[in-house]
Amino acid sequence: AAQDEVVEQRLFTQLQTRFQNDIALVRATFGRESSTSRGEHDAQATAEFMQRQYPHAVQCPQCGAGPVIPENCPNLETHHGQASGRGRISNACPSCQFFSRERSAWVPWDGKMR
């Protein structure tokens, strides 16, 4: 009888350990998937908000960086390089430095945050 109790206790401990390991694995997997899914959802929600707020946003025709929010000036060269506060106005692409004085050279933003 004592030997049966020892065997039962050992089996119980082994099964309990395996069960706890399985739970830890599920929690870790769910946590990773949940944060990835949440990040993707946040990015999509941000892009949708930006599209509603800035329907005329554009992106760089060379590297695709966007959204870029053009101001009301059709000639982008007018204020390009002009001092403003402690910096200078830049109407160039923030990623690849593409520049065109024509706003029409920029393409409509495709909704992807880059």
N, C-alpha and C positions, 0 to 999 in steps of 0.2 A: 504494500500500500504506500509506504514511504517512497519507494522507488518510482511508482506511478506518479506521485505528486511532483517529484523532481523532473521527470520527463514532461509532464504537463506544463510545469512552470517554464521549462526551457523552450518548449514549443510556443507557449503564450508569448514569451519575451521575443522570440525570433519573429513571430507573426506581427506583433505590435511594432517592432522596429521596422519591418518591411512596410507596414501600413503607414507609419509616420514618414518614412522616406518617400512613399508614393504621394502622400499629401503635400510634402514639401516640393516635390517635382511639379505637381499640378499647380500649386500656388505660384511658383517661379514662372512657369510657362504662361499662366493666365496673366500675371503681372506684366510680363514682356509684351504679350499680345495686346493687352489693354492699353498700355502706355503708347505703343505704336499706333494702334487704332485711334486713340485719343489725339495723338499728334497729327495724324492724317486728317482727322475730322476738323481740328483747329485750323490747319492750313487751308482746307477747303472752305471753311466758314469765313476765314479772313479774306480769301480771294473773292468770294461771293459778295462780301461787304464792300470791298474795294471796287468791284465792278459796278455796284449800285451807286456808290458815292462818287466815283470818277468814271462815268461812262465814256469819256473821251481819252482815257489813258492810252498810252502807246508803249511800244517796246522797241528795243534796238533792232534794226534790220540786219545787223551783222552777227551779234552774239545772242540775241533774244532776251536780253536783260529787261525786266519790267516787273511791275508797272512803273512807267515814268509819267509823271503828271505835268504836262506842259502848261505853262501859264498862258495868258491871253494874247501873247504877242506872236503873230504869224512868222516874223523874221527872227529866228533864234540867235542871229548874230548881233542884234541890236544891244543886248545886255550881257552877252557872253564875255566873261572876264572883268566885268564891272565890279568895282569895290562895293561891298555890302556888309555893313557892320564890321566884324573882325575878319571877314573872309572875302571871297570873290564868287560871283555868280558863275556857274558852269552849266551850260546847256549841252554838254557832251555826255555820252553814255558813262555812267559811273563804273561800269565793268571793263569796257574795252576802249573807252575814249572816242568812240565814233562821234563825229560831229557833222552836221549839215545845217546850213542856215535856214533851210526849208523845213517847216514842220511836217509837210507832206512826205518827206523822205523817211520818217518814222512810220512804222506799221501799227495798226490797231492792236492793242494788247489782247493776247489769247486767253487770259485768265489764269495763267500759270505763274506762281510766284517764283521769280528767279532773281 
